[in-house]
Amino acid sequence: MTTVFPVTPATPGLRILGRMDRTRIPLALDWTGTGVEFRLRGSDCWAELEAPAVSPVFWMIVLADGCPITRFPVEPGRRFYPLLLGLEADKSRRVTLIKETQCMPAAPEATVLLHALRLEGELLPLPEPDYRIEFIGDSLTSGEGVLAAKDNEEWVTPWFSARAGYAWTACELLHAECRLLSQSGYGVVWNWEHDPAGNMTDGYELNVGVLHGPAAESRGCRKPCDFASWQPDAVCIRLLTNDCGGVFQTGGLEEDRPRILEGCLTLLRKVRAANPRAKIVWILPDTGHHPELAEEAAARARAEGMTGLTTFAFPDYGPEDYGARQHPNAEWNRKAGRLLAEELKTILTGGGNHA
């Protein structure tokens, strides 16, 4: 039996993934990793998607029980896209549809609208995740370049991937729901060009704080986030690489150091106020981007009385790990995701010595 129904937070059997204005229908998928998840018993399913802008082209991926099945671009206009076809109708599987590409502040009118699902089959109850984990980051969390060949220098949307990034890997291993807030080039206090407009701190309390203008406002991007409706067990911050990149251009680390530290404290205070029970993990930048700044900021936050805060370091990556534009490839991200999953499991289960 074919059924068609709108995708809404109130639809039984659906889990809406990611931060957005959930009162607005159709749902706008702006952040990378936003989408929908459900358990299907049946043979076929489609999603009705709309791209209101011609460019940039945003990409989607379909997972069945966590395994990638198909990946496709959303073309301008509105139509149904096949997700899974020709399955054994009496079997069930978890179907995940997510946007693979980060939002683009230079084109705030561009988004993906998720209207409806069409099924040959039925929805079954979807088990709750073991954990909910939020990530705040830059291109390294957006999965920029992870799907490209080594030394590729194109900055294009097909090479971005939420699913191939370290965060998604960690969440799959932990059976956790993943929420990504990440933007290439952005930092805590400024972007890679030392422009203070490119920061992840100012808009943290908004649904999609990096997007501005009438188009973004019309789909609720600038509305305050309803934190009470989704409380994470952990918040992982992977920022400062671009702050330091901006400093490298100006050569003013000692002059900028107090501003960076205060910016880190401001972000930590915002995260803690919005998520009072969450563990907070600052994933340090690599050794070439002053990880001691994050360590000092975390120490100052703990001195203020903040608990449940720790730092964690990935191994540095080098040319052998590159995808596009000197960003780590999918293989390195899988390794990093496994390491992070082990750390988070220890933190979330109360093991180890974590402040």
C-alpha positions in Angstrom: 0.0 0.0 0.0 1.4 3.4 -1.0 1.1 6.1 1.6 2.2 9.8 1.3 2.4 12.0 4.4 4.1 15.3 5.4 7.3 15.2 7.4 6.6 17.0 10.7 8.0 16.6 14.3 4.5 15.3 15.2 4.4 12.5 12.7 4.5 9.2 14.6 7.6 7.1 13.8 9.8 9.9 12.5 12.9 11.3 14.2 13.8 14.8 12.9 17.6 15.2 12.9 19.4 18.5 13.5 18.7 22.0 14.7 16.1 24.0 12.8 12.8 25.8 13.3 10.5 22.8 13.9 7.4 24.9 13.9 7.8 25.7 10.2 6.6 23.2 7.6 8.2 22.2 5.3 11.3 21.6 7.4 14.4 23.6 6.3 17.6 21.5 6.3 20.4 24.1 6.7 23.1 22.6 9.0 24.9 19.6 7.7 23.6 16.3 9.1 20.0 17.6 9.2 17.3 15.3 8.0 15.0 12.5 9.1 15.2 8.9 10.4 12.6 6.2 10.5 12.1 2.4 10.6 10.6 1.0 7.4 9.0 -2.3 6.8 8.3 -2.4 3.1 9.8 -2.4 -0.3 10.3 1.3 -1.4 10.5 4.8 -0.1 10.9 8.3 -1.6 11.4 11.8 -0.1 9.9 15.0 -1.5 12.6 17.6 -1.5 12.9 21.1 -2.8 15.9 23.3 -3.6 14.6 26.9 -3.8 17.9 28.2 -5.2 19.9 27.1 -8.2 23.2 27.2 -6.4 25.1 26.0 -4.4 24.1 22.4 -5.0 23.5 20.6 -1.8 24.0 16.8 -1.5 22.0 14.2 0.4 22.9 10.7 1.6 20.7 7.7 2.4 21.7 5.1 5.0 20.1 1.8 5.7 20.9 0.5 9.2 23.9 3.0 9.1 25.3 1.8 5.8 25.5 4.3 2.9 23.1 3.2 0.0 22.9 6.2 -2.3 24.1 9.9 -2.5 22.5 12.5 -4.7 22.4 16.3 -5.4 19.1 18.1 -4.9 18.2 19.8 -8.1 16.4 23.2 -8.3 12.7 22.8 -7.9 10.5 20.3 -6.0 10.1 16.6 -6.6 10.3 13.1 -5.1 13.6 11.4 -4.9 13.9 7.6 -4.5 15.7 6.6 -1.3 15.4 2.8 -1.3 13.7 0.6 -4.0 13.2 -3.1 -4.5 13.6 -4.3 -0.9 12.0 -7.4 0.6 8.6 -6.1 1.7 8.4 -8.2 4.9 11.8 -7.0 6.3 12.5 -3.9 8.3 15.4 -1.5 8.4 16.4 1.9 9.8 16.4 4.5 7.1 18.3 7.8 7.5 18.2 10.7 5.1 20.6 13.6 5.9 22.0 16.6 4.1 25.7 16.1 3.5 26.6 19.7 2.8 27.0 22.6 5.3 25.0 25.8 5.0 26.4 28.6 3.0 26.4 32.1 4.6 27.2 33.7 1.2 23.9 32.2 -0.2 21.4 32.4 2.7 18.5 31.8 0.3 19.9 28.3 -0.5 18.6 25.4 1.5 16.9 22.0 1.2 13.2 21.8 2.1 11.9 18.4 3.3 8.2 18.2 2.4 7.0 14.6 2.6 7.7 10.9 2.4 6.1 8.3 0.1 6.2 4.7 1.2 5.4 1.2 -0.1 5.1 -0.2 3.4 4.7 1.0 6.9 6.6 2.8 9.7 7.6 0.8 12.8 8.5 2.2 16.2 12.0 3.7 16.2 14.2 2.9 19.2 15.5 5.8 21.2 19.3 6.5 20.8 21.6 5.7 23.7 22.9 9.3 23.7 22.5 12.7 22.1 25.7 14.5 21.1 26.2 18.0 19.7 29.3 19.1 17.8 30.3 22.8 17.2 33.1 23.2 14.7 34.5 24.4 11.4 35.4 22.7 8.1 37.0 19.8 10.0 33.6 19.1 11.5 31.7 19.9 8.3 33.7 17.1 6.6 35.1 19.5 4.0 37.2 17.6 1.5 36.8 14.2 3.0 35.5 12.5 -0.2 38.1 14.0 -2.6 41.3 12.6 -3.9 44.6 13.7 -2.2 45.8 17.2 -3.1 42.5 18.2 -4.8 42.2 22.0 -4.6 38.5 22.4 -5.5 36.2 24.0 -3.0 33.0 22.4 -4.2 30.0 20.9 -2.4 30.4 17.2 -3.6 33.5 16.8 -1.5 31.7 17.6 1.8 30.3 14.8 3.8 28.6 14.8 7.2 28.4 11.0 7.3 32.1 10.5 6.4 33.2 12.9 9.2 34.7 11.9 12.6 31.5 13.1 14.5 29.1 10.8 12.6 31.5 7.8 13.0 31.7 8.4 16.8 28.0 8.7 17.1 27.3 5.5 15.1 29.7 3.6 17.4 28.0 5.0 20.5 24.4 4.5 19.1 24.0 8.3 19.6 22.0 10.9 17.8 24.4 13.4 16.1 23.7 17.1 15.8 26.3 19.2 13.9 26.7 23.0 14.0 29.8 23.6 11.8 30.9 26.2 9.2 34.1 26.2 7.1 36.5 29.0 7.9 34.7 30.0 11.1 36.3 30.3 14.6 35.5 31.2 18.1 36.1 34.9 17.7 36.9 35.4 14.0 37.4 33.5 10.8 40.5 32.4 9.0 40.9 35.9 7.6 40.6 37.5 11.1 37.1 38.8 10.3 35.0 38.8 13.5 31.8 38.3 11.5 32.9 34.7 11.0 32.5 33.2 14.4 30.4 30.4 15.9 29.9 32.0 19.3 27.6 35.0 18.6 24.8 32.9 17.0 25.0 29.8 19.2 21.6 30.5 20.8 19.9 30.8 17.5 18.6 28.0 15.3 21.1 28.7 12.5 23.1 31.6 13.7 25.5 31.7 10.8 22.8 32.7 8.3 21.5 36.2 7.9 18.9 38.1 5.8 15.2 37.9 4.9 15.4 34.4 3.3 17.0 32.9 6.4 14.7 34.7 8.8 11.6 33.5 6.8 12.5 29.9 7.6 13.3 30.5 11.3 17.1 30.5 11.2 17.3 33.6 13.4 14.9 32.5 16.0 16.1 31.5 19.4 16.8 27.8 19.7 14.4 25.7 21.8 17.1 24.0 23.9 14.6 22.4 26.3 13.3 20.2 23.4 16.7 18.6 22.8 19.2 18.3 25.5 22.5 16.6 24.6 24.5 14.2 26.8 27.7 15.7 25.5 28.7 18.8 23.5 32.0 18.6 21.6 33.7 21.8 20.5 36.3 21.6 17.8 37.3 25.2 17.2 40.3 27.5 17.2 42.1 26.3 14.1 40.7 29.3 12.1 41.2 31.8 14.9 44.9 30.8 14.8 44.9 31.0 11.0 43.6 34.5 11.3 46.3 35.4 13.8 49.0 33.8 11.5 48.0 36.4 8.9 48.3 39.3 11.3 51.2 38.0 13.3 49.7 39.3 16.5 49.3 36.2 18.8 50.3 38.0 22.0 48.0 40.9 21.2 45.1 38.6 20.2 45.6 36.0 23.0 43.3 37.8 25.6 40.5 38.1 23.0 40.8 34.5 22.0 40.7 33.3 25.6 37.8 35.5 26.5 36.0 34.3 23.4 36.5 30.7 24.4 35.2 31.4 27.9 32.1 33.2 26.4 31.3 30.1 24.2 31.8 27.7 27.1 29.5 29.8 29.3 26.8 29.8 26.5 27.1 26.1 26.0 26.9 25.4 29.7 23.9 27.7 30.2 22.0 26.1 27.4 22.9 22.5 28.2 23.3 22.3 32.0 23.7 18.6 32.3 25.9 17.9 29.3 29.5 16.9 29.4 31.6 19.4 27.4 34.7 18.2 25.5 36.9 20.7 23.8 38.7 18.8 20.9 42.0 20.6 20.7 43.4 22.0 17.4 46.5 20.3 16.0 49.9 21.1 17.5 50.5 23.7 14.8 47.5 25.8 15.9 48.2 26.6 19.6 46.2 23.9 21.4 47.4 25.4 24.7 44.9 28.2 24.2 42.0 25.8 24.5 43.7 24.1 27.5 44.1 27.5 29.2 40.5 28.5 28.5 39.2 25.2 29.9 41.3 25.7 33.0 39.9 29.2 33.5 36.4 27.9 33.1 37.0 25.2 35.7 38.4 27.8 38.0 35.1 29.7 37.6 33.4 26.6 38.9 32.4 24.9 35.6 32.3 21.2 36.0 31.9 18.4 33.4 34.5 20.0 31.1 37.5 18.2 29.6 39.8 18.5 26.6 40.8 15.8 24.1 43.4 15.7 21.3 43.3 13.9 18.0 46.5 12.7 16.4 47.8 15.3 14.0 47.2 14.6 10.3 49.7 15.1 7.5 49.9 14.9 3.7 49.4 11.1 3.7 45.9 11.8 5.2 44.8 14.6 2.9 41.6 14.8 0.9 40.8 18.1 -0.7 42.6 21.4 0.2 44.8 19.8 2.9 41.8 18.6 4.9 41.8 15.1 6.4 40.2 12.4 4.3 37.5 9.9 5.2 39.9 7.2 6.4 41.6 9.6 8.9 38.1 10.8 10.0 37.1 7.2 10.7 40.2 6.6 12.9 39.6 9.9 14.7 35.9 9.1 15.2 36.8 5.7 16.8 39.2 7.4 19.2 36.6 10.0 20.1 33.9 7.3 20.7 36.2 5.6 23.2 36.8 8.8 25.0 33.2 9.8 25.1 32.1 6.4 26.3 34.4 6.7 29.2 33.2 10.2 30.0 29.5 9.4 29.6 29.6 6.2 31.7 31.5 8.0 34.5 34.8 6.3 34.0 38.2 7.9 34.2 39.3 11.1 35.8 37.3 13.9 34.1 36.8 17.3 35.6 
